[in-house]
Amino acid sequence: MVTVIFRREVYFMLIQLPAHSLYGNEPVDVQFPNDWDVQVSSFQGESEPALTEREIAEAIRHPNCTPPIREAAKGCKNAVIIFDDITRATPVGPIAKAVIAELEEAGVPREKIEFMAAVGGHRAMCREDFVRKLGEDIVNEFRVWSHNPFFNCVYLGKTSQQIPIELNAECVYADFKVAIGAIFPHVSTGAGGGGKIILPGIASMETIRRWHLTDSGMWLTDSDCRRTVTEAADLLGLNIKIDVLMNGRGEIARVYAGDCESNLQDHYDEIQRFFCTRHVPDVDLVLTNNYFKPTEPNCALVQMGMLETIRPGGDIILSYHSPQGCACHYVWGKWGDSGIGGCMYRKQWRIPENVNRFFVFTKYPDFATSSSYHLNEDGNFFARQWGEIMDALGKSPRRVAVYPYGDACCFEDKMGTR
């Protein structure tokens, strides 16, 4: 949750940026002079109240477009619960507990329920990661695996776009399949969530690579990219997907349970309103902060229109704060200066011509891995302390746009249609 404090007696305004998702949620303070025109723009769902565990369980017991788990899983000897990985802030534990209760009611033996982390092209997760996502109780009792995109994948067929679908064998062979993730605006699939937890989440590296070549677009739910992830989930035989919307504290505010595409399509207008963010025009400086995807800082830069409003000669500040640093990525990663990097490495991102300087503000600098996210090395200014940035900016008054949830905003004038 963003806090803005005006302290005129000391001539500055304090903004507490959300940070450290899954790591205690300790905010990071930034401050600007009071004579600067600072506009803080957050998404509409930021202040939504959190659901209780009982409310979460009730939503899961009454899914949309699919039978309840306690009925659909009857007769199944085992089950797998697929969940999004440590690069996402989703608190999976309360949802997983409700799913386990439903599976047990269906007669699935507790010892035959396992978990699979949908890491896609990211690094494998370790026990500490599992605990942050699922909680100690679940990790202490159940088998929890990380998907491996290089091995143990099964070919299931081709999509309508002729993408060969190879998915995690443990998930393919499970009798009953549940997936848990979150919905956010997404540059490739219109919105995250839905079948995206299957592709790229539990797909082979070759399937992931081929999928990234398909046509896509922000808020375009009828793109080839979106259709492909839905078809991958269908080929897997995913029984139910549970998608959530999170408020500004990283708490679960909405739960959609059903099939992958209905979770998005049936709630499309509601999802758009939730993430709708005021677009601040004609600024000298943009501060965009990652919270929900803190290890992928580029996600706070790719929202359509984010950088278009910067006046010529203006500056960008990218803020991200997680002890993980930047995510290891086998698709986009650089992996050293002596080679081409990951299987789809595209060199560093270059700042737009209208921008003068690119500042990177992080308490956890990760100079090598951050280059995987196209942060050009020439002219970057890395700072661990906010004062370093303010010293570089100087004291001349500026018009500033602050996007505390730059990785989750969808500007009202950029929203697409179905």
N, C-alpha and C positions, 0 to 999 in steps of 0.2 A: 504494500500500500504506500502510495507516494505521500509524503508530508512536506508541505511548503510553509516555512516560518519566516515572517518578516521581522527584522530587528533593526528598526530605523535608528535606534540610538547608537548602533555601531555601523550603520550604513551598509548593510548587506542583507540579502535574502538567502535563506538556507533551504536547500532541497535535499531530501533524503531519498536517494535512488534505491529501488528494490534490488537486492543482490543476494548472493549465497543461497540460491534455491537448492533445496535438499541438504544444505549445510548450515542450518540454523536461521536462515532468513535475516541475517544482520544487514541493515541497510548501509549504504555508503553515502557520506555527506559531500555535497558540492555547494558552492556559494557564489553568488554574483553580486556586484555592486548594485545598490538600490536605484541608481540613476540609469541602469540598463533596462530595456523593455524586454522582459523575460516572459514568454508564454509557455506554460506547461500544459501539454495535451496528452491525456490518457484515454484508454479505450473505455467504452460505456459500461462494460461489465466489471470494471475494477472494484467497485464497492459492493458488489452483490454478496449477500450473506452466504456463509458456508452451509452445506447440507450436513445434517447429522448422519451418523452411521446407520441409524434406523431408516432415514429417508433414502439413503443410498441403496440399502437392501431392498426397500419397497420398489424402487425404480427398476432394479434388476429382476425382481420377481414378476414384473408386469412389462415384458418387452413389447416392442412394436414390430409387427410383421413376422415374428418368429414365435414358436411355442416356448413356454417357460422352460428354463433349464431342467427343473425338477421333473418335467414330463418328457422333454426331448431326449434326455440322457438315460432314460430307463433302459436297462438291458446292456448298457455299455460297461465294459470291463475296466476301462481306464480312460483318463482324460488329460489333456494338456492345456495349460493356461499360458497364452502368449502375452507378453507385456512389453511396453516400450522401454527403451534402455536409459542409462544414466545420463545421457545428453538431454533428456527431457525431464521437466520438473514434476511430472504426474505422480501424485502420492497413490501408488497402486494398492498398498496394504488394505485399506478399508473395503475397496471393491473386491479384492481377491478373497477376503474373508466371507463376503456375501456369496460369492460364486462357489466357494468350497461348501458352504452350507447347502446350497441348492444341489450341488452334485451329490452330496451325501444323502440328501432327501430322495434323490433319484435312484440311489442304491449303488453308486460308484464307490468302491472301497477307498477310504482315505489314503491308504498307503499306495494307491495306484493313481494318485493325482500328482502331476509334476508341472514344473514351470519352465518356460523357454524365453530368454531375453532376446527380443527382436533387435539385434544390434546392426543389422544391415551391413554397410561397409565400414562401420566404426570398430573400435577395438573390442575385444572380449571383456566381459565384466568379471570382477572378482567378488569375494564374499562381502567385503565392505560395501561395494556398490549394491549388491543384492539387498543388504540390510537397509540401506537408505531408501530403496524403492519399495520393499515388501515388509520390512520390520523383522525384528529378531525372532519372533514366534514362528513365523512362516519359514524363515531360513533354517531355523533349528530343527524343523520337523520334516520339511518336504525337500525333494530333489529339485534343485534349481540349476538350469543349464544356460550357457551362452551359445547362441547360434554361431556356426562357423561357415562363412560364405564360400570357403575354399574346398570344403570336404563334406561328405555325408548329405548330399542333396539328391533329390529324386526328380527325374524328368516327368512332367505330367501332361505335356502337350503344348500347343501354340495358341496365342490369343488371336483375336481378329486382326491385329496389327502384325501378326507373324512373329511375335516375340516368344522365344522358347522359354517356358516356365519350369525352372528347377527350384524346388523348395526343400526345406529341412526335413530329413527323413523321419526324425522323431515325431514331428508334427503331422506329417503325411500319414503315418501308420497309427496314430492315436484314434481310438474309437470316437471320442468327442473332443471338439476343438472350440475353445473360447479365446477371445483376444481382448485386451484392455489397452486403451490409449487415450489420447487427447486430440481435440480439434483446435487448430490454429489457422490463420491465413497462411497460404503457401504459394510460392511463386510458380511451382510446377503443376500442382494438382488442383489449384483453385482453393482448396482447403485441405489441411492435413486430416488425419483421422481416417475412418473407414478402412478400405483395403490397403492403405499405405503401410500398415503394420505388417502385412504379408509381403508386399513388394514395395520397397526393398527389404523390409524387416527381417524376413527369414528366407530370402532368395539367395541363389548362388551369385558369385561375382559376375559371371557372364550374363546372367539374367538382369542383374542390376545395371550393368554397363549398357546393355541393349535398351533397357527401359529409359535410361537417361537421354536417349537419342530421339524419343518421341515428342510430338508437338504438345505444347503445354501453354498455360496462361493463368495469371492471377484471377481467382474467382470464376474461372471458366470450368464449370463442372461437366461440360460435354466434350472436353479435349481428349485426344488420343491417350495422353498421359493418365488421365483420370480413369478412362474406360479400361485401360490395361491393368491397373491395380485392382479394380473390381473383378475383372475376369480371373486374375490370379487367385483372389480369395475364393471365387466360385470353383476353380479347379482344385484348390485344396480341400474344399468341402467344409469351410468354416461354418460352424453351427450358429454362433452368435458373436456379435461384436459389441463391446461396451465402450462408448466414447463419452468423454467428459469435457466440460468447459470449466476453466479455473479462474478464480477472481485474482485480484492484485496481490494477495498474500499466498498464492499458490495453493489455495484450498478448492475443493470440489464444489462448484456452484450449480451445475446442471449435469444430469446423467441421461444419456440416450442409449437404450439397449435395443438391439434388433439386428437386422442384416446391415451389411456395410453401407450400401448405397442409401437405404431409407433413413439411416441416422443423419446423413447429410441432406438429402433432398427434402425429406418431410419437415425438417427444422431449418431450412436454408435461410429464410427471412429472419428468424430468431437469432441464428448464428451471426449473420451480418450485422444486425443491430448490436449484438453483444460486443463485437470487435470494432465497431464504428469509432473512428477517431477524427477529431477536428484537424484539418490541414492548415497549418500556420503559413501564410504567404509572405514573400518578400522579406527574407531574413539575412542577417550577416553571418549567423552561426547556427548550426544544427548540432545539438547534443542528442545522440540516440543511444539507448541503453538496452542491453540484453538481460533478460531475467529468466524467461521460460526455456530458452535454449542457450544457456550461458557459455557453453563450450563451442558454439558455432557463431562467432561474432558477426560473420557476414550476414546472418539472418536479420540483423538490425539495420542493414543497409539496402536490402533488396526490395523493400516495399515500394510499390509504384508511387512516384512523386516525392519520395523522401528527400531527394537532393535537388529536385528541380527548382525549388523556391529560394535557393541560395543566390544572393546577389553576386555578380562577378567580383572575384577577389575575396569572397567569404571563406569560412573555414568549417570543417567537420570535426566533431569529437565522437569517437566510438568508445562506449563504456561497457566493459564486461568484467564480472568478478566471480570467479569460482576457483577453489583450490585445485580443480582438475586441470586448469589451463585450457588450451584449445583441444578439441577432440582429435584423436588419431583417425584419419580417414583414408581407407584404402582406395577410394575412388578419386577423390580430389586432392589427396595429400601430396606434398612435395618430396618428403623422405630423403633429404640431402641435396647438396648443390651439384653433385657429380652425375646425376641422371635425370630422367624426365619425370620421376615421381610416380604417383598413382596411375591407375589405368585410364583416367580421363583428366589428368592434370592439364590445366589451361593457362599456366603462368599466373603471375600476380595480377590482382585487380588494379586497375588504374583509376585514380581519382578523376572526376569530370573536369573539363577545361575551365569551367566557371569557378572552380574551387582553388583556393590558394594553398592551404595547409591541411594535412590530415593528422589529427591527434588520436592516439590510442591511450585510453585511461584504464588501467587495470592494476589491481593490487598484486596480481600474479602474472608477471610478464613471461611470455613463452615465445621467444623471438623466432626460433626455428619453425615450430609447428604453426604459429600464426601465419606464416607465409603460405601455408596450405590454403588459407582463406583469402588469397588474392589481395593481401595488404601490401601494396608496392613498397619496397624497401627504401627507395630513394625519396627523401623528404618526409618520411614518417617521424613523428615525435611521440615516443613512448614515455608515459609518466606513471609512476606509482602513487604520487601525491598530487592532489588537486591543485595545490599552490604552484606547482611547476607549470601547469597549463595556464593559470591565470597570469603568471609572470610573463609567459610567452605571448599571451593575448594582449596585454597592456590594459590601460585604464580607460581608453576612449569608449564612450557609450556605444552600445550595440543593440540590435534587435535580435533576440535569440528564440529559437524554437527548441523546447526540451520534450523529447518523447521517452518517458520512463520505461515504456514497454515497446521499444522499437521493433522487437521480434514478433509482436502480436497485434500491431495496429493495422487497421485497414481504413484508409482515408475515405471519407464520405463521398468525395467527388471522383473516386477511382473505382468504386464498386462496380463489378460486372453484373451480368444477368445470366440466367440459365438459358 
